[in-house]
Amino acid sequence: MKKFKTLTIFFTILFILSNQLFADDIDYEEYGNSSLFVETSSDINEKDEPNAPNINSRAAMVYDRSSGMVLFGKNENEQRKMASTTKIMTCIVVLESSTLESLNTIVTVSSKSAGTGGSRLGLHTNDKVSVMNLLYGLMLCSGNDAAIALAEHVGGSVEGFAELMNKKASDLGLTSTHFVTPHGLDNDEHYTTAYELAIITNYALKNETFRTIVGTKSKTIAINNSSKTLTNTNELLRYLNGVYGVKTGFTNGANRCLVTAINRNGFDIICIVLGADTKKDRTQDSIKLIEYVFNNFSLFNLKEKITSEFENWKLCNYNSFEISKGISNNVELCLENLKYDFLPLTSNQIQNLNIYIYCDYKFNAPLEENHILGYLNVYIDNQNILTLNIYNSNFIDKKNSTDFFIELLKKYIYYLESIFFCD
């Protein structure tokens, strides 16, 4: 009897510890909703040279979706475990491997999927559920069981699906990201960085179905034709102005993580916090960083500034070009297209923004169309942030013998006119 009690206590402790070790997005902290959020005005410096707020998270970044500019960074290139933020990549790989019709395909849940621990959709072996409903279970309640079901359906196995995830990471040019699982439970070979997670998120948000899923606060789905209502684990969704996604995460190895997408009046950013000690910390850190950016940065019309400077430069230098042996010196100047019109800058950065144009003026004919003649550089605080090519849109051919004869004849006529018709 005593031995039986000892074994019971042992397995009970083991069960509790295993749940904590493999938990993901399960809250062990008891907070009322109000204590998760903080007023951040005292943490924000609204002067021309803003001081970034102090945060608890071990790595963080704020990324401007339009320009790709990093507006805040803390250990943003450090490789870290990412917990359930992994599911951003899982979701986009599934969506890109599916058609709209195949999202309605019914998946039969395997015993492996049903037995997956941590945060769960609540699947059982042989349950029948559609791919789309699994995706809602994946992203709203962070179901690790849904992640395995989707991985087996799309990749044939967890390992096969991980290959698809890593291929997508490679396609995106990521060098510090590696996936082993579709759910993000702790594994030393499963990691990313705050910066590369922002790249993944930015890519995923371009998919309309993905945006719809991660922007959903609650959703009623069907499992075995029975209804189940899911609630999004993202505490900032529908709470903080402009938030429209995307994903929470927690494991003991990764700590608290949160990826947030926010759009206010066309200013569209992604905020990443990784490795926060508590849920309260990740929430407060995210709010601090988001408000810091929107209070101190504004969208500067860089395209208008560049266009104005370039047109003025063309007027001043249009007649400066000399095409040796060319039939003409009339170079039609063009500027490489800007990939974005607006750039988020502080008022101090706007004051210290300068544009410099470097260009050669002498060329030998023939001058091929779209030949690079020079560069336009944009500097902020003496740092080059952008370079655009200057090129010609017209072809200038080399003179032939007839051209030279006509040119010589014109010079001779001009010479005669100067002799006979001068005063």
C-alpha positions in Angstrom: 0.0 0.0 0.0 2.8 2.4 1.0 4.6 1.5 -2.3 1.4 2.2 -4.3 1.1 5.7 -2.6 4.7 6.5 -3.4 4.3 5.6 -7.0 1.1 7.6 -7.2 2.8 10.7 -5.8 5.8 10.2 -8.2 3.7 10.0 -11.3 1.5 12.9 -10.3 4.6 15.1 -9.9 6.0 13.8 -13.2 2.7 14.7 -14.9 2.6 18.2 -13.5 6.2 18.8 -14.5 5.8 17.4 -18.0 2.8 19.7 -18.6 4.8 22.7 -17.6 7.8 21.7 -19.6 5.8 21.3 -22.8 3.1 23.9 -22.2 2.5 26.5 -24.8 0.2 29.5 -24.4 -1.2 28.0 -21.1 -1.4 30.7 -18.5 -0.1 29.8 -15.0 -0.2 33.4 -14.0 -3.4 34.7 -12.6 -4.0 38.3 -13.6 -7.2 40.3 -14.1 -7.5 41.9 -17.5 -6.7 45.3 -16.2 -3.4 44.4 -14.7 -2.1 43.0 -18.0 -2.1 46.5 -19.5 -0.3 49.7 -18.5 -0.4 53.3 -19.3 2.8 54.0 -21.1 2.9 57.8 -21.6 5.5 58.1 -18.8 7.8 55.7 -20.6 7.7 57.6 -23.9 10.0 60.5 -24.7 8.3 62.7 -27.3 11.3 64.9 -28.0 13.2 65.1 -31.2 15.6 62.5 -29.9 13.4 59.9 -28.2 14.7 57.5 -25.6 13.5 54.0 -26.3 11.6 52.4 -23.4 13.2 49.9 -21.1 11.7 46.4 -21.6 11.9 43.1 -19.8 11.9 40.9 -23.0 15.3 39.5 -23.9 14.9 40.2 -27.6 12.6 42.6 -29.4 12.1 44.5 -32.6 9.7 46.9 -34.3 9.6 46.6 -38.1 8.1 49.0 -40.6 6.2 46.8 -43.1 6.5 49.4 -46.0 10.2 50.1 -46.0 11.6 47.2 -44.0 13.2 49.7 -41.7 14.0 48.6 -38.1 12.5 51.2 -35.8 13.6 49.5 -32.6 15.9 46.6 -31.9 17.1 44.7 -28.9 19.2 41.6 -29.6 17.1 41.3 -32.7 19.7 39.1 -34.5 20.1 36.7 -31.6 18.9 33.2 -32.2 16.2 32.2 -29.8 13.5 29.6 -29.3 10.1 31.1 -30.5 7.4 28.8 -29.0 4.1 29.0 -30.7 5.0 32.0 -32.9 6.3 29.1 -35.0 2.7 28.6 -36.1 2.9 31.8 -38.2 5.1 29.8 -40.6 3.0 26.6 -40.1 -0.1 28.5 -41.2 1.4 30.2 -44.3 2.9 26.9 -45.5 -0.4 25.2 -45.2 -2.2 28.0 -47.0 0.3 28.1 -49.8 0.0 24.3 -50.2 -3.8 24.5 -50.4 -6.4 25.9 -52.8 -9.6 27.6 -51.5 -11.5 24.4 -52.2 -9.0 22.1 -50.5 -9.2 24.2 -47.3 -12.6 22.4 -46.9 -11.0 19.0 -47.0 -11.8 16.9 -44.0 -8.8 15.6 -42.1 -8.9 12.5 -39.9 -6.9 13.1 -36.7 -4.1 10.6 -36.0 -3.3 9.2 -32.5 0.0 11.2 -32.7 -1.9 14.5 -33.2 -4.4 13.6 -30.5 -1.7 12.8 -28.1 0.3 16.1 -28.5 0.6 18.0 -25.2 0.7 21.7 -24.3 -2.0 24.0 -25.6 -4.6 22.1 -27.5 -7.6 22.4 -29.7 -8.9 19.3 -28.0 -8.7 16.7 -30.7 -9.2 13.0 -30.3 -8.1 10.1 -32.5 -10.2 9.7 -35.6 -11.9 13.1 -35.1 -13.0 14.7 -38.4 -12.2 18.3 -38.9 -11.6 20.5 -42.0 -8.2 22.1 -42.9 -9.7 25.6 -42.4 -11.1 24.8 -38.9 -7.7 23.3 -38.0 -6.1 26.5 -39.0 -8.4 28.5 -36.7 -7.5 26.0 -34.0 -3.8 26.5 -34.8 -3.8 30.3 -34.6 -6.6 31.2 -32.1 -6.2 28.7 -29.3 -2.7 27.7 -30.4 -3.5 24.0 -30.7 -0.4 21.9 -30.9 -2.6 18.9 -31.8 -4.0 21.0 -34.7 -0.4 21.7 -35.8 0.5 18.0 -36.0 -2.7 17.2 -37.8 -2.0 19.9 -40.4 1.7 18.9 -40.7 0.8 15.2 -41.4 -1.9 16.3 -43.9 0.3 18.6 -45.9 3.8 17.2 -45.4 3.0 13.5 -44.9 4.8 13.6 -41.6 6.2 16.1 -39.1 9.6 15.7 -40.6 8.3 16.2 -44.1 6.4 19.3 -43.1 9.5 20.7 -41.4 11.3 20.4 -44.7 8.6 22.6 -46.3 9.0 25.2 -43.5 12.7 25.3 -43.9 12.4 25.6 -47.7 10.1 28.6 -47.2 12.6 30.1 -44.8 15.4 29.7 -47.4 13.2 31.2 -50.1 12.7 34.3 -47.8 16.5 34.6 -47.5 16.6 33.7 -43.8 19.9 32.4 -42.5 19.3 32.3 -38.7 16.0 30.3 -38.7 15.5 26.6 -38.5 12.3 24.6 -37.9 11.9 21.1 -36.5 8.2 21.1 -35.5 5.0 22.8 -36.6 4.1 23.9 -33.1 7.3 25.2 -31.5 7.6 23.1 -28.4 11.2 23.4 -27.1 14.0 21.9 -29.3 17.5 23.1 -29.5 17.5 22.9 -33.3 14.3 24.9 -33.5 15.0 28.7 -33.5 14.7 32.1 -35.2 15.6 35.7 -34.4 13.3 38.6 -33.7 14.3 40.2 -37.1 13.7 37.0 -39.1 10.4 36.4 -37.3 9.4 39.8 -38.5 10.3 38.9 -42.1 8.2 35.7 -41.8 5.3 37.6 -40.3 5.4 40.4 -42.9 5.4 37.8 -45.7 2.5 35.9 -44.1 0.4 39.0 -43.6 0.4 39.5 -47.4 -1.9 36.5 -47.6 -5.5 37.6 -47.2 -6.7 34.3 -45.6 -3.9 34.5 -43.1 -4.9 38.0 -42.1 -8.5 37.0 -41.7 -7.6 34.1 -39.4 -5.2 36.0 -37.1 -7.5 39.0 -36.9 -10.4 36.9 -35.6 -11.1 37.3 -31.9 -13.4 34.3 -31.6 -14.7 31.7 -34.0 -17.1 28.8 -33.8 -15.8 25.7 -35.7 -17.0 22.2 -36.3 -15.4 19.0 -35.1 -17.3 15.8 -36.0 -20.2 18.1 -36.9 -20.2 19.4 -33.3 -19.7 23.1 -32.6 -16.8 24.5 -30.6 -16.1 28.2 -30.0 -12.5 29.3 -29.9 -11.1 32.4 -28.4 -7.9 34.1 -29.6 -5.0 34.0 -27.1 -3.7 37.4 -28.4 -4.5 39.7 -25.5 -3.9 42.9 -27.6 -6.3 42.0 -30.5 -9.3 44.3 -30.4 -7.9 46.0 -27.3 -5.1 48.2 -28.5 -5.8 50.7 -31.3 -4.9 49.3 -34.7 -3.9 45.8 -33.7 -5.0 43.2 -36.3 -2.9 40.1 -35.3 -0.9 37.9 -35.0 0.4 35.3 -32.5 1.3 34.5 -28.9 3.7 31.9 -27.6 5.1 30.3 -24.4 7.4 27.5 -23.4 9.8 27.2 -20.5 12.7 27.5 -23.0 11.3 30.4 -25.0 9.5 32.2 -22.1 6.7 34.6 -23.1 6.6 35.7 -26.8 4.2 37.9 -28.7 4.1 39.0 -32.4 1.7 42.0 -33.0 0.7 43.7 -36.2 -0.6 47.3 -35.9 -1.9 49.7 -38.5 -2.7 53.3 -37.7 -3.6 55.6 -40.6 -1.5 53.6 -43.0 1.5 53.4 -40.7 1.9 49.6 -40.6 4.3 48.0 -38.2 5.1 44.6 -36.7 6.2 44.4 -33.0 8.1 41.3 -31.8 8.9 40.5 -28.2 10.7 37.2 -27.3 11.8 35.9 -24.0 9.6 37.9 -21.6 9.5 36.6 -18.0 5.7 36.8 -17.7 2.6 37.3 -19.7 2.2 40.7 -18.1 5.8 41.6 -19.1 5.2 40.6 -22.8 2.0 42.6 -22.9 3.5 45.7 -21.3 6.7 45.5 -23.4 4.6 45.3 -26.6 2.4 48.3 -25.6 5.5 50.3 -24.7 7.2 49.7 -28.0 4.1 50.2 -30.1 3.3 53.5 -28.4 6.9 54.6 -28.5 7.0 54.2 -32.3 3.6 55.9 -33.0 4.4 58.8 -30.6 7.9 59.5 -32.0 7.9 58.5 -35.7 5.8 59.9 -38.5 5.5 58.9 -42.1 7.7 61.3 -44.2 7.0 61.6 -47.9 10.4 60.4 -49.2 9.2 60.0 -52.8 8.1 63.6 -53.0 11.4 64.8 -51.5 13.5 62.7 -53.9 11.5 63.6 -56.9 11.8 67.3 -56.2 15.6 67.1 -55.7 16.1 65.0 -58.8 14.0 67.3 -61.1 15.9 70.4 -59.8 19.2 68.6 -60.5 18.1 67.7 -64.0 17.3 71.3 -64.8 20.7 72.4 -63.7 22.7 69.6 -65.4 20.7 68.8 -68.5 23.2 70.5 -70.9 26.3 69.1 -69.0 26.4 65.8 -70.8 28.9 65.1 -73.5 28.7 61.9 -75.6 32.0 61.6 -77.5 31.3 60.7 -81.1 27.6 60.5 -80.4 24.9 61.7 -82.7 23.5 63.7 -79.8 24.2 64.9 -76.3 20.6 64.9 -75.3 20.4 62.3 -72.5 17.0 61.5 -71.2 17.6 61.1 -67.5 15.5 58.7 -65.3 15.7 57.6 -61.7 15.2 54.1 -60.4 11.8 53.5 -58.9 11.4 53.8 -55.2 10.0 50.7 -53.6 8.0 52.7 -51.0 6.7 56.3 -50.9 6.9 57.0 -47.2 9.5 56.4 -44.5 8.9 56.5 -40.8 11.2 59.1 -39.3 11.6 61.1 -36.1 11.5 64.9 -36.5 15.2 65.0 -35.8 15.9 62.5 -38.5 13.8 64.6 -41.0 15.9 67.6 -40.2 19.1 65.6 -40.8 18.0 64.0 -44.0 20.1 65.0 -47.0 20.2 63.9 -50.7 23.4 63.7 -52.7 23.6 63.1 -56.4 26.7 61.7 -58.1 26.9 61.4 -61.8 29.4 61.1 -64.7 28.9 63.6 -67.5 31.2 62.3 -70.3 30.6 59.0 -72.1 31.6 57.4 -75.4 29.1 56.5 -78.0 27.2 54.4 -78.5 25.4 55.0 -75.2 23.1 52.0 -74.6 19.6 52.4 -73.3 19.3 52.0 -69.5 23.0 52.6 -68.9 23.8 53.6 -65.3 25.1 57.1 -65.3 25.2 57.8 -61.5 23.5 57.5 -58.2 21.2 59.3 -55.9 22.0 58.7 -52.2 19.8 59.5 -49.2 21.6 60.1 -45.9 20.2 60.5 -42.4 22.7 61.6 -39.7 25.5 61.0 -42.2 24.4 57.4 -42.7 23.5 56.2 -46.2 20.0 54.6 -45.9 19.1 54.4 -49.6 20.8 54.4 -53.1 18.9 54.8 -56.4 20.4 54.4 -59.8 20.3 57.2 -62.4 20.1 56.0 -66.0 19.3 57.1 -69.5 16.0 56.0 -71.2 17.2 56.7 -74.7 19.8 55.1 -77.0 22.5 57.4 -78.4 24.1 56.0 -81.5 27.7 56.6 -82.7 28.2 58.9 -85.6 29.1 57.4 -89.0 31.0 58.9 -91.8 27.9 60.7 -93.2 27.2 62.2 -89.8 30.8 63.5 -89.5 30.6 65.0 -93.1 27.3 66.8 -92.3 28.7 68.1 -89.0 31.8 69.3 -90.8 29.7 70.9 -93.5 27.6 72.7 -90.9 30.7 74.1 -89.3 32.0 75.3 -92.6 28.7 77.1 -93.4 28.7 78.7 -90.0 32.3 79.8 -90.6 31.3 81.4 -94.0 28.3 83.1 -92.4 30.5 84.6 -89.8 32.8 86.0 -92.4 30.4 87.4 -95.0 27.5 88.5 -92.7 29.4 89.9 -89.8 29.0 93.7 -89.1 
